[in-house]
Amino acid sequence: LSDYIDQSEMEQWLNIGENEFDGKIWAAPIYVVGQPLAYNKELFREAGLDPEQAIETFDELLEACEALKAAGITPFVGGNRIGYEGTWVFAQLGKQIMDSPDDLKAYILGERDWAEFRPWAERFTETVERGCWNEDVSSLELPEKYPVFQNGEAAMVWAIDGAVLESAEALGAENVGVMKTPVFGEGEMADWYTATQSISHFITSWSPHKEVAADFITSWHSPESLEQWFAITGTMPADSRFDLSAVDDPLKQTLFELNQQPSVWLSNFEPPQVFEQADLAGSQLIFSEAGTTEDLVNLWEEATTRWREQNPEEAEQYAAWAQKTT
């Protein structure tokens, strides 16, 4: 797209770093999916917590977990039967030790010391060791966590925007709050939000009308198109120019405000083999309490080394992609 669309236009698009290669942008994001930490305000009150007082640090989050447990309330509900909950935990915590997605690429390419990877894994392990999760977290599929939260059986859940809005319908909008994941790390992405583009438009190499296609893609980001997209779908357009005043639902407006902040979804920067053999497998290791933090870090190192050895051409392309992130 960089050959056909002005840089000043593309700079308004959200999360385009996932679509960059060789110094160019190859696809246009259409809408954004956020992943806030949703919480049940009524259960917070039952545990003696102030639902209107922001939880800012990870230590404060762990203290909230202890208060909820003391009140007989499950703090977090997750679904990790296949391992996806753990990938969401990595998305939320892993970025906090990194300055940009380029740091993750450097770990995957064996260019960074894996000892530096440990802090996020320690916090993940700590949440499990301290009993912050539902007892059947390893038995539930990822989507099965939402009915548990919506039935008022757990205080917090990492959820996508649509699931948060469904929870507000089930529990009452006045009982559902959202926040960014509290911070423990010191990386430049520690305070970033967690969100991703869901669908992207691109121009095929065999298209005989590339300029027309580029104009069409650009038209999706016009003010009129952004307004119509929201009116028809109710989802957040992947464009910083979207007028939030068009959103009259306070909870949805909060979600969209979060989506417009700097954000990243780390799994989008992992080779599929690494995602399966490190991210998914590692989360099953920790949630099942079959391994330690050290085991988790070693698993990532072994999986990335194996991927590079087994897929040298893919690793070479990945290294070329890793040279720059927008």
PADO-688503 format. One record per residue (C-alpha): residue in one letter; x, y, z. Coordinates in steps of 0.02 Angstrom, whole numbers, plus 50000, padded with zeros to 5 digits. Example, Ala and Ser with C-alpha at 12.3 -4.5 7.8 and 13.67 -1.06 7.14 Angstrom:
<rec><resn>a</resn><x>50615</x><y>49775</y><z>50390</z></rec>
<rec><resn>s</resn><x>50684</x><y>49947</y><z>50357</z></rec>
//
This chain:
<rec><resn>l</resn><x>50000</x><y>50000</y><z>50000</z></rec>
<rec><resn>s</resn><x>50147</x><y>50116</y><z>50030</z></rec>
<rec><resn>d</resn><x>50171</x><y>50129</y><z>49841</z></rec>
<rec><resn>y</resn><x>49993</x><y>50191</y><z>49815</z></rec>
<rec><resn>i</resn><x>49934</x><y>50280</y><z>49973</z></rec>
<rec><resn>d</resn><x>50011</x><y>50431</y><z>50058</z></rec>
<rec><resn>q</resn><x>50105</x><y>50402</y><z>50221</z></rec>
<rec><resn>s</resn><x>50006</x><y>50544</y><z>50301</z></rec>
<rec><resn>e</resn><x>49847</x><y>50444</y><z>50271</z></rec>
<rec><resn>m</resn><x>49914</x><y>50279</y><z>50337</z></rec>
<rec><resn>e</resn><x>49981</x><y>50363</y><z>50494</z></rec>
<rec><resn>q</resn><x>49800</x><y>50382</y><z>50549</z></rec>
<rec><resn>w</resn><x>49769</x><y>50195</y><z>50544</z></rec>
<rec><resn>l</resn><x>49780</x><y>50097</y><z>50706</z></rec>
<rec><resn>n</resn><x>49893</x><y>49946</y><z>50736</z></rec>
<rec><resn>i</resn><x>49977</x><y>49950</y><z>50565</z></rec>
<rec><resn>g</resn><x>50143</x><y>49888</y><z>50636</z></rec>
<rec><resn>e</resn><x>50077</x><y>49711</y><z>50615</z></rec>
<rec><resn>n</resn><x>50064</x><y>49741</y><z>50428</z></rec>
<rec><resn>e</resn><x>50239</x><y>49807</y><z>50394</z></rec>
<rec><resn>f</resn><x>50376</x><y>49719</y><z>50299</z></rec>
<rec><resn>d</resn><x>50532</x><y>49782</y><z>50211</z></rec>
<rec><resn>g</resn><x>50494</x><y>49960</y><z>50261</z></rec>
<rec><resn>k</resn><x>50321</x><y>49962</y><z>50183</z></rec>
<rec><resn>i</resn><x>50140</x><y>49941</y><z>50240</z></rec>
<rec><resn>w</resn><x>50055</x><y>49796</y><z>50151</z></rec>
<rec><resn>a</resn><x>49878</x><y>49796</y><z>50222</z></rec>
<rec><resn>a</resn><x>49749</x><y>49916</y><z>50297</z></rec>
<rec><resn>p</resn><x>49664</x><y>49871</y><z>50461</z></rec>
<rec><resn>i</resn><x>49475</x><y>49883</y><z>50460</z></rec>
<rec><resn>y</resn><x>49422</x><y>49873</y><z>50642</z></rec>
<rec><resn>v</resn><x>49500</x><y>49852</y><z>50813</z></rec>
<rec><resn>v</resn><x>49469</x><y>49722</y><z>50948</z></rec>
<rec><resn>g</resn><x>49520</x><y>49774</y><z>51123</z></rec>
<rec><resn>q</resn><x>49556</x><y>49661</y><z>51270</z></rec>
<rec><resn>p</resn><x>49523</x><y>49753</y><z>51433</z></rec>
<rec><resn>l</resn><x>49520</x><y>49680</y><z>51607</z></rec>
<rec><resn>a</resn><x>49334</x><y>49679</y><z>51649</z></rec>
<rec><resn>y</resn><x>49274</x><y>49670</y><z>51828</z></rec>
<rec><resn>n</resn><x>49113</x><y>49648</y><z>51926</z></rec>
<rec><resn>k</resn><x>49088</x><y>49803</y><z>52032</z></rec>
<rec><resn>e</resn><x>48963</x><y>49718</y><z>52149</z></rec>
<rec><resn>l</resn><x>49084</x><y>49578</y><z>52189</z></rec>
<rec><resn>f</resn><x>49220</x><y>49706</y><z>52220</z></rec>
<rec><resn>r</resn><x>49107</x><y>49791</y><z>52347</z></rec>
<rec><resn>e</resn><x>49069</x><y>49625</y><z>52432</z></rec>
<rec><resn>a</resn><x>49257</x><y>49601</y><z>52455</z></rec>
<rec><resn>g</resn><x>49278</x><y>49775</y><z>52529</z></rec>
<rec><resn>l</resn><x>49358</x><y>49846</y><z>52372</z></rec>
<rec><resn>d</resn><x>49315</x><y>50014</y><z>52297</z></rec>
<rec><resn>p</resn><x>49259</x><y>49979</y><z>52117</z></rec>
<rec><resn>e</resn><x>49283</x><y>50162</y><z>52073</z></rec>
<rec><resn>q</resn><x>49463</x><y>50166</y><z>52134</z></rec>
<rec><resn>a</resn><x>49580</x><y>50120</y><z>51992</z></rec>
<rec><resn>i</resn><x>49699</x><y>49975</y><z>52019</z></rec>
<rec><resn>e</resn><x>49862</x><y>50039</y><z>51947</z></rec>
<rec><resn>t</resn><x>49998</x><y>49916</y><z>51998</z></rec>
<rec><resn>f</resn><x>50010</x><y>49728</y><z>51985</z></rec>
<rec><resn>d</resn><x>50043</x><y>49715</y><z>52171</z></rec>
<rec><resn>e</resn><x>49879</x><y>49805</y><z>52202</z></rec>
<rec><resn>l</resn><x>49795</x><y>49680</y><z>52086</z></rec>
<rec><resn>l</resn><x>49865</x><y>49535</y><z>52187</z></rec>
<rec><resn>e</resn><x>49803</x><y>49618</y><z>52347</z></rec>
<rec><resn>a</resn><x>49631</x><y>49631</y><z>52268</z></rec>
<rec><resn>c</resn><x>49640</x><y>49445</y><z>52226</z></rec>
<rec><resn>e</resn><x>49676</x><y>49406</y><z>52409</z></rec>
<rec><resn>a</resn><x>49529</x><y>49513</y><z>52467</z></rec>
<rec><resn>l</resn><x>49412</x><y>49428</y><z>52344</z></rec>
<rec><resn>k</resn><x>49470</x><y>49255</y><z>52397</z></rec>
<rec><resn>a</resn><x>49444</x><y>49301</y><z>52580</z></rec>
<rec><resn>a</resn><x>49264</x><y>49346</y><z>52536</z></rec>
<rec><resn>g</resn><x>49239</x><y>49177</y><z>52451</z></rec>
<rec><resn>i</resn><x>49244</x><y>49252</y><z>52276</z></rec>
<rec><resn>t</resn><x>49344</x><y>49183</y><z>52130</z></rec>
<rec><resn>p</resn><x>49458</x><y>49326</y><z>52075</z></rec>
<rec><resn>f</resn><x>49493</x><y>49279</y><z>51892</z></rec>
<rec><resn>v</resn><x>49401</x><y>49163</y><z>51775</z></rec>
<rec><resn>g</resn><x>49492</x><y>49092</y><z>51625</z></rec>
<rec><resn>g</resn><x>49480</x><y>48953</y><z>51498</z></rec>
<rec><resn>n</resn><x>49644</x><y>48868</y><z>51458</z></rec>
<rec><resn>r</resn><x>49600</x><y>48694</y><z>51398</z></rec>
<rec><resn>i</resn><x>49696</x><y>48722</y><z>51235</z></rec>
<rec><resn>g</resn><x>49811</x><y>48855</y><z>51306</z></rec>
<rec><resn>y</resn><x>49733</x><y>49015</y><z>51243</z></rec>
<rec><resn>e</resn><x>49706</x><y>49096</y><z>51413</z></rec>
<rec><resn>g</resn><x>49892</x><y>49090</y><z>51442</z></rec>
<rec><resn>t</resn><x>49926</x><y>49174</y><z>51275</z></rec>
<rec><resn>w</resn><x>49813</x><y>49315</y><z>51334</z></rec>
<rec><resn>v</resn><x>49911</x><y>49325</y><z>51496</z></rec>
<rec><resn>f</resn><x>50071</x><y>49338</y><z>51394</z></rec>
<rec><resn>a</resn><x>49992</x><y>49475</y><z>51288</z></rec>
<rec><resn>q</resn><x>49951</x><y>49573</y><z>51446</z></rec>
<rec><resn>l</resn><x>50108</x><y>49542</y><z>51548</z></rec>
<rec><resn>g</resn><x>50244</x><y>49503</y><z>51420</z></rec>
<rec><resn>k</resn><x>50235</x><y>49674</y><z>51338</z></rec>
<rec><resn>q</resn><x>50272</x><y>49756</y><z>51505</z></rec>
<rec><resn>i</resn><x>50455</x><y>49702</y><z>51500</z></rec>
<rec><resn>m</resn><x>50479</x><y>49762</y><z>51320</z></rec>
<rec><resn>d</resn><x>50504</x><y>49930</y><z>51235</z></rec>
<rec><resn>s</resn><x>50425</x><y>49874</y><z>51070</z></rec>
<rec><resn>p</resn><x>50374</x><y>49715</y><z>50978</z></rec>
<rec><resn>d</resn><x>50551</x><y>49716</y><z>50908</z></rec>
<rec><resn>d</resn><x>50608</x><y>49652</y><z>51079</z></rec>
<rec><resn>l</resn><x>50498</x><y>49498</y><z>51061</z></rec>
<rec><resn>k</resn><x>50567</x><y>49470</y><z>50887</z></rec>
<rec><resn>a</resn><x>50743</x><y>49480</y><z>50959</z></rec>
<rec><resn>y</resn><x>50702</x><y>49345</y><z>51087</z></rec>
<rec><resn>i</resn><x>50628</x><y>49235</y><z>50951</z></rec>
<rec><resn>l</resn><x>50783</x><y>49259</y><z>50843</z></rec>
<rec><resn>g</resn><x>50899</x><y>49217</y><z>50988</z></rec>
<rec><resn>e</resn><x>50970</x><y>49393</y><z>50996</z></rec>
<rec><resn>r</resn><x>50916</x><y>49434</y><z>51174</z></rec>
<rec><resn>d</resn><x>50963</x><y>49352</y><z>51339</z></rec>
<rec><resn>w</resn><x>50818</x><y>49242</y><z>51393</z></rec>
<rec><resn>a</resn><x>50852</x><y>49286</y><z>51574</z></rec>
<rec><resn>e</resn><x>50773</x><y>49455</y><z>51532</z></rec>
<rec><resn>f</resn><x>50614</x><y>49362</y><z>51482</z></rec>
<rec><resn>r</resn><x>50587</x><y>49297</y><z>51658</z></rec>
<rec><resn>p</resn><x>50495</x><y>49441</y><z>51749</z></rec>
<rec><resn>w</resn><x>50329</x><y>49423</y><z>51659</z></rec>
<rec><resn>a</resn><x>50333</x><y>49234</y><z>51682</z></rec>
<rec><resn>e</resn><x>50361</x><y>49258</y><z>51869</z></rec>
<rec><resn>r</resn><x>50206</x><y>49365</y><z>51883</z></rec>
<rec><resn>f</resn><x>50103</x><y>49240</y><z>51783</z></rec>
<rec><resn>t</resn><x>50162</x><y>49097</y><z>51894</z></rec>
<rec><resn>e</resn><x>50126</x><y>49200</y><z>52049</z></rec>
<rec><resn>t</resn><x>49943</x><y>49222</y><z>52002</z></rec>
<rec><resn>v</resn><x>49925</x><y>49033</y><z>51989</z></rec>
<rec><resn>e</resn><x>50022</x><y>48995</y><z>52148</z></rec>
<rec><resn>r</resn><x>49917</x><y>49120</y><z>52245</z></rec>
<rec><resn>g</resn><x>49754</x><y>49040</y><z>52187</z></rec>
<rec><resn>c</resn><x>49690</x><y>49188</y><z>52088</z></rec>
<rec><resn>w</resn><x>49607</x><y>49080</y><z>51955</z></rec>
<rec><resn>n</resn><x>49454</x><y>48968</y><z>51943</z></rec>
<rec><resn>e</resn><x>49493</x><y>48789</y><z>51991</z></rec>
<rec><resn>d</resn><x>49435</x><y>48723</y><z>51822</z></rec>
<rec><resn>v</resn><x>49536</x><y>48846</y><z>51718</z></rec>
<rec><resn>s</resn><x>49625</x><y>48703</y><z>51629</z></rec>
<rec><resn>s</resn><x>49460</x><y>48618</y><z>51587</z></rec>
<rec><resn>l</resn><x>49365</x><y>48763</y><z>51510</z></rec>
<rec><resn>e</resn><x>49381</x><y>48819</y><z>51330</z></rec>
<rec><resn>l</resn><x>49421</x><y>49004</y><z>51313</z></rec>
<rec><resn>p</resn><x>49241</x><y>49061</y><z>51270</z></rec>
<rec><resn>e</resn><x>49171</x><y>48960</y><z>51415</z></rec>
<rec><resn>k</resn><x>49242</x><y>49085</y><z>51539</z></rec>
<rec><resn>y</resn><x>49119</x><y>49219</y><z>51487</z></rec>
<rec><resn>p</resn><x>48959</x><y>49137</y><z>51553</z></rec>
<rec><resn>v</resn><x>49047</x><y>49111</y><z>51720</z></rec>
<rec><resn>f</resn><x>49085</x><y>49297</y><z>51732</z></rec>
<rec><resn>q</resn><x>48914</x><y>49345</y><z>51667</z></rec>
<rec><resn>n</resn><x>48831</x><y>49236</y><z>51800</z></rec>
<rec><resn>g</resn><x>48923</x><y>49332</y><z>51935</z></rec>
<rec><resn>e</resn><x>49033</x><y>49184</y><z>51982</z></rec>
<rec><resn>a</resn><x>49201</x><y>49273</y><z>51962</z></rec>
<rec><resn>a</resn><x>49258</x><y>49450</y><z>51990</z></rec>
<rec><resn>m</resn><x>49373</x><y>49479</y><z>51841</z></rec>
<rec><resn>v</resn><x>49401</x><y>49418</y><z>51664</z></rec>
<rec><resn>w</resn><x>49513</x><y>49469</y><z>51519</z></rec>
<rec><resn>a</resn><x>49385</x><y>49492</y><z>51382</z></rec>
<rec><resn>i</resn><x>49363</x><y>49560</y><z>51207</z></rec>
<rec><resn>d</resn><x>49252</x><y>49712</y><z>51183</z></rec>
<rec><resn>g</resn><x>49099</x><y>49615</y><z>51126</z></rec>
<rec><resn>a</resn><x>49105</x><y>49499</y><z>51277</z></rec>
<rec><resn>v</resn><x>49117</x><y>49649</y><z>51394</z></rec>
<rec><resn>l</resn><x>48961</x><y>49725</y><z>51317</z></rec>
<rec><resn>e</resn><x>48870</x><y>49558</y><z>51331</z></rec>
<rec><resn>s</resn><x>48922</x><y>49551</y><z>51514</z></rec>
<rec><resn>a</resn><x>48847</x><y>49724</y><z>51540</z></rec>
<rec><resn>e</resn><x>48682</x><y>49660</y><z>51472</z></rec>
<rec><resn>a</resn><x>48688</x><y>49510</y><z>51590</z></rec>
<rec><resn>l</resn><x>48747</x><y>49597</y><z>51748</z></rec>
<rec><resn>g</resn><x>48687</x><y>49774</y><z>51716</z></rec>
<rec><resn>a</resn><x>48800</x><y>49908</y><z>51644</z></rec>
<rec><resn>e</resn><x>48815</x><y>49988</y><z>51815</z></rec>
<rec><resn>n</resn><x>48899</x><y>49830</y><z>51881</z></rec>
<rec><resn>v</resn><x>49033</x><y>49811</y><z>51747</z></rec>
<rec><resn>g</resn><x>49196</x><y>49907</y><z>51744</z></rec>
<rec><resn>v</resn><x>49348</x><y>49896</y><z>51631</z></rec>
<rec><resn>m</resn><x>49530</x><y>49942</y><z>51651</z></rec>
<rec><resn>k</resn><x>49699</x><y>49917</y><z>51573</z></rec>
<rec><resn>t</resn><x>49801</x><y>49779</y><z>51652</z></rec>
<rec><resn>p</resn><x>49892</x><y>49849</y><z>51805</z></rec>
<rec><resn>v</resn><x>50076</x><y>49880</y><z>51782</z></rec>
<rec><resn>f</resn><x>50229</x><y>49793</y><z>51855</z></rec>
<rec><resn>g</resn><x>50357</x><y>49811</y><z>51715</z></rec>
<rec><resn>e</resn><x>50469</x><y>49955</y><z>51664</z></rec>
<rec><resn>g</resn><x>50471</x><y>49930</y><z>51475</z></rec>
<rec><resn>e</resn><x>50406</x><y>50069</y><z>51364</z></rec>
<rec><resn>m</resn><x>50255</x><y>49958</y><z>51322</z></rec>
<rec><resn>a</resn><x>50213</x><y>49927</y><z>51506</z></rec>
<rec><resn>d</resn><x>50071</x><y>50052</y><z>51501</z></rec>
<rec><resn>w</resn><x>50013</x><y>50008</y><z>51326</z></rec>
<rec><resn>y</resn><x>49840</x><y>49938</y><z>51300</z></rec>
<rec><resn>t</resn><x>49810</x><y>49765</y><z>51226</z></rec>
<rec><resn>a</resn><x>49716</x><y>49770</y><z>51061</z></rec>
<rec><resn>t</resn><x>49731</x><y>49708</y><z>50883</z></rec>
<rec><resn>q</resn><x>49661</x><y>49738</y><z>50712</z></rec>
<rec><resn>s</resn><x>49545</x><y>49595</y><z>50667</z></rec>
<rec><resn>i</resn><x>49530</x><y>49606</y><z>50477</z></rec>
<rec><resn>s</resn><x>49641</x><y>49694</y><z>50349</z></rec>
<rec><resn>h</resn><x>49620</x><y>49742</y><z>50167</z></rec>
<rec><resn>f</resn><x>49765</x><y>49721</y><z>50047</z></rec>
<rec><resn>i</resn><x>49801</x><y>49727</y><z>49861</z></rec>
<rec><resn>t</resn><x>49849</x><y>49563</y><z>49776</z></rec>
<rec><resn>s</resn><x>50007</x><y>49558</y><z>49672</z></rec>
<rec><resn>w</resn><x>49905</x><y>49502</y><z>49522</z></rec>
<rec><resn>s</resn><x>49776</x><y>49642</y><z>49531</z></rec>
<rec><resn>p</resn><x>49769</x><y>49737</y><z>49363</z></rec>
<rec><resn>h</resn><x>49694</x><y>49890</y><z>49450</z></rec>
<rec><resn>k</resn><x>49805</x><y>49925</y><z>49599</z></rec>
<rec><resn>e</resn><x>49773</x><y>50113</y><z>49599</z></rec>
<rec><resn>v</resn><x>49585</x><y>50085</y><z>49601</z></rec>
<rec><resn>a</resn><x>49603</x><y>49959</y><z>49740</z></rec>
<rec><resn>a</resn><x>49707</x><y>50082</y><z>49841</z></rec>
<rec><resn>d</resn><x>49574</x><y>50216</y><z>49818</z></rec>
<rec><resn>f</resn><x>49442</x><y>50092</y><z>49876</z></rec>
<rec><resn>i</resn><x>49542</x><y>50047</y><z>50031</z></rec>
<rec><resn>t</resn><x>49571</x><y>50230</y><z>50069</z></rec>
<rec><resn>s</resn><x>49384</x><y>50264</y><z>50053</z></rec>
<rec><resn>w</resn><x>49354</x><y>50144</y><z>50197</z></rec>
<rec><resn>h</resn><x>49444</x><y>50271</y><z>50306</z></rec>
<rec><resn>s</resn><x>49346</x><y>50424</y><z>50253</z></rec>
<rec><resn>p</resn><x>49242</x><y>50509</y><z>50390</z></rec>
<rec><resn>e</resn><x>49082</x><y>50451</y><z>50306</z></rec>
<rec><resn>s</resn><x>49141</x><y>50270</y><z>50298</z></rec>
<rec><resn>l</resn><x>49201</x><y>50270</y><z>50478</z></rec>
<rec><resn>e</resn><x>49033</x><y>50335</y><z>50535</z></rec>
<rec><resn>q</resn><x>48937</x><y>50208</y><z>50429</z></rec>
<rec><resn>w</resn><x>49048</x><y>50064</y><z>50485</z></rec>
<rec><resn>f</resn><x>49009</x><y>50101</y><z>50666</z></rec>
<rec><resn>a</resn><x>48824</x><y>50127</y><z>50631</z></rec>
<rec><resn>i</resn><x>48811</x><y>49958</y><z>50544</z></rec>
<rec><resn>t</resn><x>48929</x><y>49850</y><z>50648</z></rec>
<rec><resn>g</resn><x>48945</x><y>49938</y><z>50816</z></rec>
<rec><resn>t</resn><x>49132</x><y>49899</y><z>50816</z></rec>
<rec><resn>m</resn><x>49280</x><y>50017</y><z>50829</z></rec>
<rec><resn>p</resn><x>49352</x><y>50072</y><z>50660</z></rec>
<rec><resn>a</resn><x>49541</x><y>50055</y><z>50652</z></rec>
<rec><resn>d</resn><x>49569</x><y>50240</y><z>50627</z></rec>
<rec><resn>s</resn><x>49621</x><y>50375</y><z>50750</z></rec>
<rec><resn>r</resn><x>49504</x><y>50498</y><z>50664</z></rec>
<rec><resn>f</resn><x>49346</x><y>50407</y><z>50717</z></rec>
<rec><resn>d</resn><x>49236</x><y>50529</y><z>50812</z></rec>
<rec><resn>l</resn><x>49199</x><y>50455</y><z>50983</z></rec>
<rec><resn>s</resn><x>49055</x><y>50576</y><z>51008</z></rec>
<rec><resn>a</resn><x>48955</x><y>50460</y><z>50895</z></rec>
<rec><resn>v</resn><x>48960</x><y>50330</y><z>51035</z></rec>
<rec><resn>d</resn><x>48819</x><y>50359</y><z>51160</z></rec>
<rec><resn>d</resn><x>48846</x><y>50203</y><z>51267</z></rec>
<rec><resn>p</resn><x>48964</x><y>50256</y><z>51410</z></rec>
<rec><resn>l</resn><x>49042</x><y>50083</y><z>51427</z></rec>
<rec><resn>k</resn><x>49069</x><y>50065</y><z>51241</z></rec>
<rec><resn>q</resn><x>49143</x><y>50240</y><z>51235</z></rec>
<rec><resn>t</resn><x>49267</x><y>50190</y><z>51372</z></rec>
<rec><resn>l</resn><x>49314</x><y>50035</y><z>51273</z></rec>
<rec><resn>f</resn><x>49341</x><y>50138</y><z>51115</z></rec>
<rec><resn>e</resn><x>49445</x><y>50267</y><z>51208</z></rec>
<rec><resn>l</resn><x>49558</x><y>50124</y><z>51265</z></rec>
<rec><resn>n</resn><x>49566</x><y>50059</y><z>51086</z></rec>
<rec><resn>q</resn><x>49633</x><y>50226</y><z>51026</z></rec>
<rec><resn>q</resn><x>49781</x><y>50219</y><z>51146</z></rec>
<rec><resn>p</resn><x>49948</x><y>50144</y><z>51095</z></rec>
<rec><resn>s</resn><x>49920</x><y>49957</y><z>51094</z></rec>
<rec><resn>v</resn><x>49991</x><y>49789</y><z>51040</z></rec>
<rec><resn>w</resn><x>49941</x><y>49606</y><z>51031</z></rec>
<rec><resn>l</resn><x>50103</x><y>49510</y><z>51050</z></rec>
<rec><resn>s</resn><x>50042</x><y>49345</y><z>50981</z></rec>
<rec><resn>n</resn><x>50032</x><y>49425</y><z>50810</z></rec>
<rec><resn>f</resn><x>50222</x><y>49436</y><z>50811</z></rec>
<rec><resn>e</resn><x>50254</x><y>49252</y><z>50848</z></rec>
<rec><resn>p</resn><x>50287</x><y>49121</y><z>50713</z></rec>
<rec><resn>p</resn><x>50147</x><y>48991</y><z>50719</z></rec>
<rec><resn>q</resn><x>50263</x><y>48854</y><z>50779</z></rec>
<rec><resn>v</resn><x>50324</x><y>48962</y><z>50923</z></rec>
<rec><resn>f</resn><x>50146</x><y>49010</y><z>50965</z></rec>
<rec><resn>e</resn><x>50098</x><y>48827</y><z>50980</z></rec>
<rec><resn>q</resn><x>50255</x><y>48755</y><z>51061</z></rec>
<rec><resn>a</resn><x>50297</x><y>48899</y><z>51179</z></rec>
<rec><resn>d</resn><x>50148</x><y>49013</y><z>51207</z></rec>
<rec><resn>l</resn><x>50009</x><y>48883</y><z>51210</z></rec>
<rec><resn>a</resn><x>50112</x><y>48743</y><z>51286</z></rec>
<rec><resn>g</resn><x>50191</x><y>48859</y><z>51414</z></rec>
<rec><resn>s</resn><x>50023</x><y>48918</y><z>51478</z></rec>
<rec><resn>q</resn><x>49966</x><y>48738</y><z>51500</z></rec>
<rec><resn>l</resn><x>50126</x><y>48703</y><z>51595</z></rec>
<rec><resn>i</resn><x>50095</x><y>48843</y><z>51720</z></rec>
<rec><resn>f</resn><x>49906</x><y>48827</y><z>51739</z></rec>
<rec><resn>s</resn><x>49923</x><y>48640</y><z>51771</z></rec>
<rec><resn>e</resn><x>50060</x><y>48679</y><z>51899</z></rec>
<rec><resn>a</resn><x>50169</x><y>48551</y><z>51810</z></rec>
<rec><resn>g</resn><x>50312</x><y>48673</y><z>51787</z></rec>
<rec><resn>t</resn><x>50401</x><y>48823</y><z>51861</z></rec>
<rec><resn>t</resn><x>50444</x><y>48995</y><z>51797</z></rec>
<rec><resn>e</resn><x>50614</x><y>48927</y><z>51747</z></rec>
<rec><resn>d</resn><x>50531</x><y>48786</y><z>51650</z></rec>
<rec><resn>l</resn><x>50422</x><y>48912</y><z>51558</z></rec>
<rec><resn>v</resn><x>50569</x><y>49021</y><z>51506</z></rec>
<rec><resn>n</resn><x>50669</x><y>48867</y><z>51452</z></rec>
<rec><resn>l</resn><x>50520</x><y>48808</y><z>51349</z></rec>
<rec><resn>w</resn><x>50515</x><y>48972</y><z>51254</z></rec>
<rec><resn>e</resn><x>50702</x><y>48966</y><z>51222</z></rec>
<rec><resn>e</resn><x>50696</x><y>48785</y><z>51163</z></rec>
<rec><resn>a</resn><x>50544</x><y>48813</y><z>51051</z></rec>
<rec><resn>t</resn><x>50619</x><y>48965</y><z>50966</z></rec>
<rec><resn>t</resn><x>50786</x><y>48878</y><z>50940</z></rec>
<rec><resn>r</resn><x>50698</x><y>48727</y><z>50865</z></rec>
<rec><resn>w</resn><x>50595</x><y>48839</y><z>50750</z></rec>
<rec><resn>r</resn><x>50750</x><y>48927</y><z>50684</z></rec>
<rec><resn>e</resn><x>50840</x><y>48762</y><z>50653</z></rec>
<rec><resn>q</resn><x>50691</x><y>48678</y><z>50569</z></rec>
<rec><resn>n</resn><x>50635</x><y>48828</y><z>50465</z></rec>
<rec><resn>p</resn><x>50791</x><y>48923</y><z>50410</z></rec>
<rec><resn>e</resn><x>50707</x><y>49010</y><z>50262</z></rec>
<rec><resn>e</resn><x>50559</x><y>49063</y><z>50369</z></rec>
<rec><resn>a</resn><x>50679</x><y>49124</y><z>50503</z></rec>
<rec><resn>e</resn><x>50773</x><y>49224</y><z>50373</z></rec>
<rec><resn>q</resn><x>50612</x><y>49308</y><z>50315</z></rec>
<rec><resn>y</resn><x>50564</x><y>49340</y><z>50496</z></rec>
<rec><resn>a</resn><x>50733</x><y>49420</y><z>50528</z></rec>
<rec><resn>a</resn><x>50706</x><y>49535</y><z>50379</z></rec>
<rec><resn>w</resn><x>50534</x><y>49581</y><z>50446</z></rec>
<rec><resn>a</resn><x>50609</x><y>49610</y><z>50619</z></rec>
<rec><resn>q</resn><x>50719</x><y>49751</y><z>50558</z></rec>
<rec><resn>k</resn><x>50587</x><y>49884</y><z>50586</z></rec>
<rec><resn>t</resn><x>50417</x><y>49905</y><z>50668</z></rec>
<rec><resn>t</resn><x>50302</x><y>50055</y><z>50643</z></rec>
//
